[in-house]
Amino acid sequence: MTDAEKIDAWYAESRGLPGADVIAEGLRQLAAGQRGPEAWLLLVATRRLRQAGVPLPDVEVTTEPERALYDLVGATGGAGAHAAYNAWIGRLDRFLRAVA
């Protein structure tokens, strides 16, 4: 089964969970070697997401995911970077609570 097939199967089962759409987009980005905010968000909580059964592809992380996410949302969020970062983390937390 390819990464894309694993992601699609996981999303079909999880789409009703809060934040599942963000998690699925992050999975797609990671599988494609991209690093958007969704991908960095997943890398913040790799261990917890794997424990929850999320099919994270194996990726090498060479920087702090939290810092990379903050820098990325700060570049697009301007003065509201902290609030934007907290909103992303909040989405992740809601998802993780839903699957716990």
Secondary structure, DSSP 8 states (H G I E B T S, - for coil): --HHHHHHHHHHHHTTSTTHHHHHHHHHHHHTT---HHHHHHHHTHHHHHHTT---------S-HHHHHHHHHHHHHGGGHHHHHHHHHHHHHHHHHHH-
